[in-house]
Amino acid sequence: MKTTLDLPDHLVRQAKQRALQQGRTLKDLVAEYIRQGLHGSTTASVPIASDGVMVDSAGLPVFRCEPASGRPGIDLATALQLEQQALELEDLRRAGRPA
């Protein structure tokens, strides 16, 4: 069903940003948030592009590493480096430059 909502600009920008970060459509993101609000529940993490990295319902990265997978754990320095790379890519996209 289609409807029109008059929302604050900053809220729409934040929602669009979150949808982009999670690789989802704005429609899906808003529908999930409305469902959460109506039911008072949270949903599982949403996968993003990187294998082993998830984005939780608050939009924060969660690094998953199963001991049986044979992958080494991630240390703080690596996590910070990955965060810095993600921020730099986001800055390039916002500036309209190729990432």
N, C-alpha and C positions, 0 to 999 in steps of 0.2 A: 504494500500500500504506500502511496506517495503522500507526503505531507510537507508543509513548510514550517520551519521553526525560525524564530528571530533570536539568534544567540550572539553573545558578545564576541567581537572580532578576535580578541586574544584567545578566547576559549577554542574557537574554530581553528586558529593557527596551531595551537597546542595539539588538538586532536589530529589535524592533518600531519603534523610532525610525527606524532606517535604512530599513526598508521603507516607512514613511510618507513620509520625505523623498524617496524614489525613486518614489513612487506605485505601489508593488508590493505584492503580498500577502506575508505572512510566510512562507507555504509556498514561494513562488517564490524568495524571497531565501535561505532556508535551503537549499533544494535546489541553488541555484547555488553557495553556499559549500561545500557538501559535494562537489559536482562538482569545484570548483577544488582542494579539498584532496586528493581522490582522484587527480586528473589533474595536479596541479601547474601548472595554467594559469590565466590570467586571462581574463575576458571583456571585450567592448567596453563602452564607456560606455553608461549607461542614460539615456535622455532623461527630463527632468522637465518640468513645466508650461511653463516659459518657452522661447520659440523662441530657438535659438542657445545655450542653456545646457544642459550635460550634467552628470551626476554620475558620476565615475569609480568604479572598483571599490573605492577606499578611502573613498568617500563625499564626496569633495571636488568643488566646482564647477569645471567647465571651460567657459570661454567660447569658442565657436567663431565665427569670422567669416571667411568666404570672400572674398578680394579681389574676385572677379568678381561677388559678390552685390550690390554697390552699397551695402552697409551700411558705415558708418564703424567703425573699430576702437574698442574700449572702453578708456578710460583708467583709471588707478588710482582716481581720485576716484569715478567712476561705479561701478566694481566694488565699492568699499567701501560706497557708498550702497546698492547692491543687496543686499550682504551684511547691512547693518544692517536693511533692510526685511524680509529673510527671517527674521532673528533676532527681530524684533519680532512678526511674524506667528506664529512658533513659540511665543513667550512667551504671546501671546493665546490660542492653541489650548490650550496646557497649562493655562492658567488657566480654561478653559471659557468664554471670552468670544468673541463673534463677530469674525471677522477681516475 
